[in-house]
Amino acid sequence: MIGTLLPALCYSNRASSQRYVITGKSDVKHGFLVLNNRISRDTIKIKNGRFEFRGKVNRPTLALIEVGGGNGIPAELILENGVIRVSLVKREFRIGGTKNNRDYQLVKDQLAPYKQQITVLQEKLYQAPAKDQRKIQLSIDSLNKKKVLVAGPLIRKDKDFARFAVLMSVYRNETPGNISNYLEMFKTFSADPGYGYIADFYKDMVKAEAGFPVPGFELKDLTGQVVNLVSFKGKYVLIDFWFYNCNFCRRMVPSLKKMYTEFNPKGFEIISISVDPKADEPQWRKAVADDAAPWLQLWDYDKTLPEQYGVNGYPNLFLVDKEGKLIQKIVGFTDEPVLRGILKKNIL
């Protein structure tokens, strides 16, 4: 849909409450802007540094606005009926006008220092040699936790869509208890796709909950023999979900080998479960041979277990007690001292 630049007009409160008007100015004097509400795209021209979108939505929703041609980073705004004001200076958008957009900009400003630091570190991570990646990732994880601690009070301050939009950017680093409370707090927006994403994520988090039995399974090993988790009753088991080209998964193997040698005599086992598809069987078998891990290797090529366990990233490990109950879920690359501490605490 191609829009046209409209002359500057005054809109009554009644008119603006029934439609949205995004009006703004830019230091880019000529060009075009794209508004993407994830369902449709609206493109307008910038003329003499001014622009305007008009339309109508049934309920508030997140949308992206960006300079056409892919120059610059898209910015989020809350698309809702009313007058929304946008400025674009040095490729940076600022939003305001409606209450939701004012609130959203206010909270984004307070979280911006963390976002900027995380962005810089992520760029370094992609370029860093393998020996430095773990340290950078730990710094990113630490900043994400700090960001959540700052975001929490800001989110709980109001039940408006702006706070819900902020939640959608941080919920993956939240605790199950907080997410449960947020789902109740923002159930007014249950029709929003973002609410569904958070609800599904929460369901995954609590599928494998400490103190409760983990899902059972029967999977084939390298020789095609079926292995049942029940046969490991009476032993501590570390269930390791991975795939052959997961860099962080493979980098944990040397540390796991040391743990296995040390703790196996005490009744400790490791079960690695590959989620590589059937098409990647040769690569999976080669990875297993190259890593030469001495424990059991199973293959879940249909990828049925990750959903049952609530796996939301790799590597993902589950420490299970002698009765088959979860002791602790370990998400992401975990270095040897931390992993050793977890095992010593729980299986000695």
C-alpha positions in Angstrom: 0.0 0.0 0.0 1.5 3.3 -1.1 0.5 6.4 0.9 0.8 10.0 -0.1 2.2 12.9 1.9 -0.6 14.8 3.5 -0.7 18.5 4.3 -0.4 19.4 8.0 -3.9 19.4 9.5 -5.5 19.6 12.9 -7.4 16.6 14.1 -10.2 16.6 16.6 -9.9 14.2 19.6 -13.0 12.4 18.3 -11.4 11.9 14.8 -8.1 10.8 16.2 -9.7 8.3 18.6 -11.2 6.5 15.6 -8.1 6.5 13.4 -4.3 6.7 13.8 -2.3 9.6 12.4 1.4 9.3 12.5 2.9 12.7 11.9 6.5 13.5 12.0 9.6 15.3 10.9 13.0 14.2 9.7 16.5 15.5 9.1 16.2 13.3 5.9 14.6 15.8 3.6 13.6 13.5 0.9 13.1 9.7 0.7 10.5 7.3 1.9 9.4 5.6 5.1 8.0 2.1 5.6 5.5 1.3 8.3 5.2 -2.5 9.0 2.5 -3.7 11.4 3.6 -7.4 10.7 0.4 -7.9 8.6 0.8 -5.1 6.0 3.2 -2.5 4.9 2.5 1.2 4.2 5.1 3.3 2.3 5.1 7.1 2.2 7.3 9.8 0.8 9.3 12.2 3.0 8.9 15.7 1.5 10.8 18.6 2.9 11.6 16.7 6.0 8.0 15.9 6.9 5.8 12.8 6.7 2.5 11.4 7.7 0.7 8.0 7.8 -3.0 7.5 8.4 -5.0 4.4 9.0 -7.1 2.5 11.5 -6.5 -0.4 13.8 -8.9 -2.4 16.0 -6.5 -2.6 19.0 -3.0 -1.5 19.9 -0.2 -3.4 18.2 3.6 -3.2 17.8 4.7 -1.9 14.5 8.1 -1.1 12.9 9.0 2.1 11.1 12.1 2.4 9.1 13.8 4.5 6.4 13.2 2.8 3.0 16.0 1.1 1.3 17.2 -0.6 4.4 19.3 2.3 5.6 19.3 2.5 9.4 17.7 0.3 12.1 13.9 -0.1 12.3 12.3 1.4 15.3 9.3 0.1 17.2 6.2 2.1 17.9 2.8 1.3 19.2 0.3 1.5 16.4 -3.0 2.7 17.9 -5.8 5.0 17.0 -4.9 8.6 18.0 -2.2 11.1 17.0 1.3 9.5 17.2 4.3 11.8 16.8 7.6 10.6 15.4 10.9 12.4 14.9 13.8 11.0 12.9 17.2 12.6 13.6 20.5 11.0 12.5 18.6 7.8 11.7 17.3 7.5 15.2 13.5 7.6 15.8 11.8 9.0 18.9 8.1 8.4 19.5 5.4 10.2 21.4 1.9 11.6 21.1 -0.4 8.9 22.5 0.0 7.8 26.1 1.2 4.4 25.1 3.9 5.8 22.8 5.0 8.3 25.4 5.3 5.6 28.0 7.0 3.3 25.6 9.7 5.8 24.7 10.2 6.7 28.4 10.8 3.1 29.4 13.0 2.4 26.3 15.2 5.4 27.3 15.8 3.9 30.7 16.7 0.6 29.2 18.8 2.0 26.4 22.2 1.9 28.1 21.8 -1.9 28.6 20.6 -2.4 25.0 23.5 -0.4 23.6 26.1 -2.4 25.6 24.5 -5.7 24.6 24.6 -4.7 21.0 28.2 -3.8 21.1 29.1 -7.1 22.8 27.0 -9.2 20.4 29.0 -7.7 17.5 32.2 -8.6 19.3 31.0 -12.1 19.9 30.5 -12.8 16.3 34.0 -11.7 15.4 35.9 -13.0 18.5 38.0 -16.2 18.4 36.6 -19.2 20.2 38.7 -18.8 23.2 37.2 -15.3 24.0 33.6 -16.1 23.2 32.6 -17.5 26.5 33.8 -14.4 28.4 31.8 -12.2 26.1 28.7 -14.3 26.4 28.9 -14.2 30.2 29.0 -10.4 30.0 26.0 -10.4 27.7 24.1 -12.7 30.1 25.0 -10.4 33.0 23.7 -7.3 31.2 20.5 -9.1 30.3 19.9 -10.0 34.0 20.5 -6.4 35.0 18.2 -5.2 32.3 15.4 -7.4 33.6 15.9 -6.2 37.1 15.5 -2.6 35.9 12.6 -3.4 33.5 10.6 -5.3 36.2 9.5 -2.3 38.3 8.9 -0.2 35.1 6.7 -3.0 33.6 4.7 -3.4 36.9 4.0 0.3 37.1 1.1 0.2 34.7 -1.1 -2.3 32.9 -1.0 -0.4 29.6 0.1 -1.8 26.3 3.4 0.1 26.5 4.5 -2.0 29.5 3.3 -5.1 27.8 5.4 -4.2 24.8 8.4 -3.8 27.0 7.7 -7.2 28.6 7.9 -8.8 25.1 11.5 -7.7 24.8 12.7 -9.1 28.1 10.5 -12.1 29.1 13.1 -14.7 28.0 15.3 -13.7 30.8 12.5 -13.6 33.4 11.7 -16.1 36.2 8.7 -18.5 35.8 7.0 -16.9 38.8 7.3 -13.4 37.3 6.1 -14.5 33.9 3.1 -16.2 35.5 2.3 -12.9 37.3 2.7 -10.9 34.1 0.4 -13.2 32.2 -2.3 -12.5 34.7 -1.5 -8.8 34.8 -1.7 -8.3 31.0 -4.5 -10.8 30.2 -6.4 -7.8 28.7 -4.0 -8.2 25.7 -4.5 -12.0 25.4 -5.6 -11.6 21.8 -2.2 -10.1 20.9 0.2 -12.6 19.2 3.0 -11.5 21.7 0.8 -12.7 24.6 0.7 -16.1 23.0 4.4 -16.2 22.6 4.9 -15.5 26.3 2.3 -18.0 27.3 3.9 -20.7 25.2 7.3 -19.9 26.6 6.0 -20.1 30.1 4.4 -23.5 29.4 7.8 -24.7 28.2 9.5 -23.4 31.3 7.3 -25.3 33.7 7.3 -28.6 31.7 10.5 -29.6 33.4 10.2 -28.2 36.9 12.6 -29.0 39.7 11.3 -31.7 42.0 9.0 -33.3 39.5 9.6 -36.3 37.2 11.1 -35.5 33.8 9.3 -37.0 30.7 10.3 -40.5 29.9 11.6 -41.6 26.5 12.6 -44.5 24.3 15.2 -43.6 21.7 17.7 -45.5 19.5 21.4 -45.4 20.1 24.2 -45.5 17.5 23.6 -49.2 16.9 19.9 -48.9 16.6 19.1 -50.4 20.0 16.3 -48.8 21.9 17.2 -47.2 25.2 14.6 -46.3 27.9 15.2 -43.7 30.5 13.5 -45.9 33.1 16.6 -48.3 32.9 18.7 -45.5 34.6 16.6 -45.5 37.8 18.9 -45.5 40.8 21.5 -43.3 39.0 22.0 -39.6 38.6 21.7 -38.6 35.0 22.7 -35.5 33.0 20.5 -35.4 29.9 22.2 -33.3 27.2 20.3 -31.9 24.2 22.5 -30.9 21.3 23.0 -30.9 17.6 26.2 -31.4 15.5 26.8 -27.8 14.4 26.0 -26.2 17.7 29.4 -24.6 18.6 28.6 -24.1 22.3 27.3 -27.7 22.5 30.5 -29.2 21.2 32.7 -26.9 23.3 31.2 -28.4 26.4 32.3 -31.9 25.6 35.9 -31.7 27.0 34.5 -30.5 30.4 31.8 -33.1 30.4 34.4 -35.8 29.8 36.2 -34.7 33.0 33.0 -34.7 34.9 32.1 -38.1 33.6 35.4 -39.6 34.6 35.2 -38.1 38.1 31.5 -38.8 38.9 30.7 -41.9 37.0 32.0 -44.2 39.8 29.6 -42.5 42.1 26.6 -43.6 40.0 26.5 -40.7 37.5 25.6 -41.1 33.8 25.3 -38.7 30.9 22.9 -39.2 28.0 23.4 -37.0 25.0 20.4 -36.6 22.8 20.9 -35.3 19.3 18.1 -33.4 17.6 19.8 -33.5 14.2 17.3 -34.4 11.4 17.5 -37.6 9.4 19.2 -35.8 6.5 22.1 -34.9 8.8 22.7 -38.4 10.1 26.3 -38.6 8.6 27.2 -35.3 10.2 25.8 -36.4 13.5 27.7 -39.7 13.5 30.9 -37.9 12.5 30.5 -35.4 15.3 30.0 -38.2 17.8 33.1 -40.0 16.5 35.2 -36.8 16.6 34.2 -35.9 20.1 34.7 -39.4 21.3 32.5 -39.0 24.4 32.4 -42.3 26.4 28.7 -42.0 27.4 25.4 -42.9 25.6 24.5 -41.1 22.4 20.8 -41.1 21.4 19.1 -39.7 18.4 15.7 -37.8 18.4 15.6 -37.0 14.7 11.8 -36.2 14.9 12.7 -33.6 17.6 9.8 -34.7 19.9 11.5 -34.5 23.2 12.7 -30.9 23.2 9.0 -29.7 23.3 8.2 -32.2 26.1 11.2 -30.9 28.2 10.6 -27.2 27.4 13.9 -26.8 25.6 14.2 -23.3 24.3 17.9 -23.2 23.2 21.0 -25.3 22.9 22.9 -26.7 24.7 20.2 -27.5 27.3 21.0 -29.9 30.1 18.8 -31.6 32.7 20.3 -33.0 35.9 18.0 -35.8 37.1 18.1 -37.6 40.5 17.9 -41.4 41.2 14.1 -41.3 41.1 13.9 -39.6 37.7 13.0 -36.2 39.2 14.6 -33.0 37.9 17.2 -31.4 40.1 18.3 -28.5 37.9 17.9 -27.3 34.3 21.1 -25.9 32.9 20.6 -23.5 29.9 23.4 -22.5 27.6 27.1 -23.1 27.6 28.3 -23.7 31.1 32.0 -23.7 32.0 33.7 -26.4 33.9 33.9 -24.8 37.4 30.2 -23.9 37.4 29.1 -27.3 36.1 31.4 -29.1 38.6 29.9 -27.0 41.4 26.4 -28.1 40.4 27.3 -31.7 40.3 29.2 -31.7 43.6 26.3 -29.9 45.3 23.7 -32.4 44.1 25.2 -35.9 43.7 27.8 -36.3 46.4 
